[in-house]
Amino acid sequence: MKASELRQKSTEDLSKELLESLKEQFVFRMQRSSGQLTRHSEMRKVRRKIARIKTIMNEMQSTAEVSK
């Protein structure tokens, strides 16, 4: 998902998306440790998605603080 698409979402939606991505990352980590992971590139995509979501959430929080 692109950053521009994430910026259009509400904070609640971003939180849900973050939780879902963290669960997906956990599943990939467990698969990797047991040797069942076949799509190593998916781990990288999920990590970047989590970072993107966290960055946008921080941007939203900082703009809300500035506007007060």
N, C-alpha and C positions, 0 to 999 in steps of 0.2 A: 504494500500500500504506500502511495506517495505521501510526502509530507503535506502537500497542498490538500489532499483528501482528509488527512488527519486534523488539519487546522480547522476544518469545517465542522468537526464533531464537538460535542459538548464534553465537559470534564468527566461526567459520569460515563459517557460512551468510551472515552479514552481509558478510564480506569478499568472498565470491563475488557477492553481490547488488550490492555497491559496484562491483566490477570490471565487471560486466555493464552497470550504469547508466553508468559512465564511457565504455564502448565505444559505448553508444547515444548519449550526448551527442556523442562525436566524429563519429559518422555524421551527426547532425543539423547539426553545425557545418560539415561538408564540404558537405552539401546546401545549407545557407544560403549559403555562399560561392560555390557554382556556380549559385545561383539556382533550384535544384530543390526547395527546401523549400516544401511547401504547407501543412503543419500547424504554424504557428508556436507554437501553444499547447503542443505536445508538448515543446518545448525547455524551457519554463518548468516543466512537470511533472517532467521528468527532473532539472533543477537542484534543485528542491525535494526530490525523492526522495534525491538524493545528500547534500544537507545534512541531511536527516532521519536517514539511515543513519550519517553521520559523528557527529552529535550523540549518537545512541544508543550508538555504539561508545565515544565519550569518556565517557559516563555509566557504562558498564560498566567501563571501565578505572579510573575514579576510585573507584567503589565497591569494586573489587577491591583498590585500594591502601589504602583506609580500613580494610578488614576485616583487613588484615595486622597 
